[in-house]
Amino acid sequence: MSADRTPRTLLLILVAILAVGPFAPQWTLFLLTVALAKGLVVLGLMMLLRCGLVSFGQALYYCLGAYAAGMLGRLYEVSGVFTLMLAGMAASDKVAFVLGFLLARYRSIFFGLLSLAISMILYGLLVKTEALGSSDGFNVLPSTLFGWRPPDAWVRYTVLAVAAGAACIAALAVHRYLGTPLGRLAPAIKDNEIRVEYMGASVRNAIHVEYVIAAALAGLGGWSRDGDKLLRELRFPDFVAAFAFMAGAADLAERMNHHPEWFNVYNRVVIDLTTHDAGGITTLDFELARRAEDLAARRARPAS
C-alpha cells in the first residue's frame, strides 16, 4: 500500500505560498487570497458532487460567513481573525443544519434549484435590510492577529498567510473525513443509494452531514477580506476595454476627489478603495464603488 502523499503536498504548497508571498506584487497577494477563499467553497461543492448533488446556492453560506464576521466587529468590536473565522463557520453550520433536514430529501435538479431558491431569499432580505447596509454593505473593523495589527505594507501578506493556513487545515480535515466510513459512502450514494439503504446506512443522514460540512467550508471562506479596504475585481473583453474603463474611472475619481489604488493586467482591473483619513472603509468608498460598477456596465460588460 503506497503512502498517503496528500498531507505532504498540502504542506509544501503552504510553505511555498508563505515563502514567495513577501516578494510577490500586492495584486498577486490579493488574487491568491480570493482564490483560496473561493477554493474553500469549491472544496465543499466537491463533497456534494461525490454524492451526485449539485448546489446552486452555496454562495448563501459564503455570504453568511462574511456577514457574521462583519457584524461581530460592528456590534461587539471583535477583530481577532481566528474568532471571526470560527464565527463565520458557526453561523453557516447552524443555518445548514436546519436547512439540511429539508434539502437532504431531494436529489438531482430539485436539490440544485431548491438550494438556489433559498439563497435568493437571503439575498432579497439583505438588499432590503437597511441595518445590514442594504446593497452597499457596511463598514467593518480592521482584522487583528492575536491583538496585533500588521503595518499597511504587510496587511495583504498577513491575510494571505492566514487564508493559506486555514485552507490547508480545511483540506487536511476533508481528506481525513473522506477516509472515514461515512465519507466513503458518498460515491456509493451517487451510484446506487437504494443499495446503500439496504446495507443499513442512512442516505439522508449522510447527505445531511456532507451538506453541513460544505456549508462550514463556505462560511470559512467568507470571512476573508483585505484589511480596511473595499476590493473589486473586474474583467473585460480585452485590454482596450479595460483601459477605457480606467480612463473613465479616473475622471470620476477626480471629480469626487477620492482616488483608488488599482492594478491592471491585460483585461483585469483590481480596485482597492479606502478612506485614509478615516483609517478604513466609509460611505465614500461604497459610493465610488457603485459609480465605478455603473461605469463598467456602460462601457464594457465585465466577463465575471
N, C-alpha and C positions, 0 to 999 in steps of 0.2 A: 504494500500500500504506500503510495507516494505521500510525501509530507505536504501539509497544507501551506501554500505559499501566500495566501491572501493577507494574513496579518503582516508579514514581512513587506509585501508590496505596498500596502497602505502606509506603513511606517516610513518607507523610503520616499513615497510621494510627499508625505507630510514634511519630512526633513528637507526635501528639495525645495518645497514652497517656502519654508522658513529661511533657507539659505539664500535663495535667489531674491526674495522679497525686498530686502534693503537696497538692492541695486536696480530694481525694476522701475520703470516710469510710473507716476502716480495713476495714470489712466489704466495701466495694466493691473495694478493692485485692485482698483475698483471693479474692473471686469471679472477678475478672478473671484472676488468676494461675492459678486452677484451670481456667478456661475456655481459656486459652492452652495449658496443659499438655495438656488433653484434645483441644484443637484440633489439636495435632501428631499425635495418634493418628488423628484423623479424616482428616487430610491423607494419611496412609499408606493408610487404608482407601479413600480416593478413588482412589488409584493402582491398587489392586487391582480396584476396581469398573470402572475403564476397561478392564480385561481381561475383565470379565464374572465376576469372582470375588468371593465374599463370605466374609470371615473372621470366625468367631465366637470366635476365641481370641486376638485381638490384645492383650488385657489381659496375656497372658503376657509380652510384651516391655516393656510399661509397668511391670510388676512387676519384671522383670529390671533395668531401668534404675534403679528405686528401690533395690533390694537391693544392686546394685553400688555405688551411691553411699554407701549406709549402711554397708556392710561395709568400704569403703576408710577411712571415718572411724573405724570401730570398731577395726579391726585395725592400721591404719597411721597413724592420726591425720591423714589427709588432709582438709582442709577447704576447699580452693580450689574455688570454684563451677564454674569452667571445666574443671578437672581432673575433677570429679565428672560434669559433663555428658558429657565425652568418654568417661569410663569407662562410663557408662550406655549410650551409643550402641555402644561397642565390645562390651560384653557381649551386648547384644541382637543385634548384627550377627553375631557368631560363632555363636550358637545358631541364628539364622535361616539362616545359610549352610549349616549341616549339615542342618537340618530341611527346607530348601528343596529338596534333592535328592529328598526323598520327596513333599512337597506339590505340587511342580511337575508331578507325574504325574497329579494328579486335577483334576476340574472339577466345576462345579455344586454340588449339595448335599454331595457327597462331600468336596470341599475344605473346605467350612464345618464339617462335623461332625468331620473329622479334626483341623482346627486347634483346635476346641473340646476334643476329647478330650486332645490334647497339653497344652493349657492347664490342664485339670482335673488331669492327672497332676502337674504342677508344684505346683498348689495343695495337693494331697494331701501332697506331700513337705514343703511349707512348714509346714503345720499340725501335722505330726508331728515336725519337727526342732527340738529344744529349743535348739540352738546358734543358730538363727535367730529365736528368740523365739516359736516356735510361732504360735498365733493372736493373741498380744499384741504381736508385733514386738519391737523392741529400741531402746535409746537410741542416738542419733546425735549427732555433734558439730555445733555451730552452723557454718553456712557462712561463709566469708570471701571477700572480693573483693580479690585481689592482696595477701593478708595483712591486709587491713583489715576489721574487723567493725563494721558500722554501729550507731549508737545504737538502742536499743529502738524509739524512735518512728519510725525510718526503715527498720526491717527489712523491713516489708511492701512499701514502695515500692521498695527496692533489689531484692528478689526479683522484683517485678513488672517492673521495668526490664530485668533480665537475661532473664526469661522472654519479654518482648516482643521484645527484640533477637534472642534465639535463634529465636523463631517467625518473625520477619521474614526472617532469613537462610535458615532452612529453606524457607520458602515461595518465596523467590527461587531457591534451588537447585533445588527441584522444578519450578518454572516453566521454568528453563533446561533441565532434563533432558527435560521433555515436548516441547521443541522439537528434540531430537536424533532421529536416525533410529531409535534403539532406543525412545525414548519415544513416537514416533509409531506404533509397531507395536501399541500396546495396543488402540485402537479396532478395528484390523483383526483382531486376535486374537479380540476379542469377536464380531465379525460373522461371520468365517469363518476359523478357524485353519488349515484344510486348505489354503486358497488361500495363506496366509502361508508355509506349509511349501513349497508348490510354487514360490514366489518365491525360495526359497533361505535363508530366515531360520529360525532355531530357535525355535519357540514355547516349548519347555520352558526354554531359557536365558533368554528374555525374561521369562517369568513368574518365574523364579528371581531375576533381578535386581530386579524390581518388589517381590517379597516381602522381599528383604533391605533394600531402601530403606525400605519401610513399617515394618519392624521397627526400623530405626535411628531413624526419626522417633518411634515409640512409646517407645523407650528414652530418647530425649532428653526427652520429656515426663515420664518417670517420675522424673527426679532432683528435681523441684520440690517443695519443702515450705516451710513458713513459719518460718524461723529455728529457734528452740528450742521450738517449740510443736507440740502434737498437735492437729490440726484435724479437725472432723467437721461435716458439713452434713446436717441432717435436714429433710425436707419432710413436712408433714401435710395432711390433707384441707382444713382451714380454720384460721382464727386461733384459734378456741376450743380446738381440739385442740392447737395449738402452745403456747398459754398454759397449758393443763392440764399438758402435759409439763414446761414450765419451772417451774411451781409444785412439781411432784413432784421435779424435779431439784434445786431449791433446798433442799428439805428433806433430800435425800440428801447434797448437798454440805456442808450444815451439820453433819450427823451425822458425816461423815468429816473435818470441819474442813479441807476442801480446796475452795477456791472458784474456779470457772471464770470466764473472760471470755466473754460471749456477746452476740450480736446477733440481733434478731428483726425480720423484715419480713413481715407477714401470716402465711403458713403456713410460712415458712422460719426455722429456728433454726440459727445458726452458732456452734459452741462451740470456744473456744480453751482448751487445757489445758497448763499448765506449772507446774513447782515452782520458785518464785523463789529459795528458799533454796539450791537445788542449781544454779541457773543453767541449767536445761534440763529435759528430759523425764525422769521417773522412773517406777518401777512404780506409784506412787500415781496418776499421770495415767492410765496404762493401766487401772487398776482402776476409777477413776471413769468413764472412757470406756465400759468394759464394762457397768457398772451403769446408766449413762445409756441405752445402747442397749437393754438389757433392759427398762428402764422405757418407752422409746419403743415397743417392740414390744408391751408390755402395754396401754399407754394408747391409742395410736393408731398404726396401721401407717404408717411413712413412705412417701411416694409414690415415693421413689427412694433 
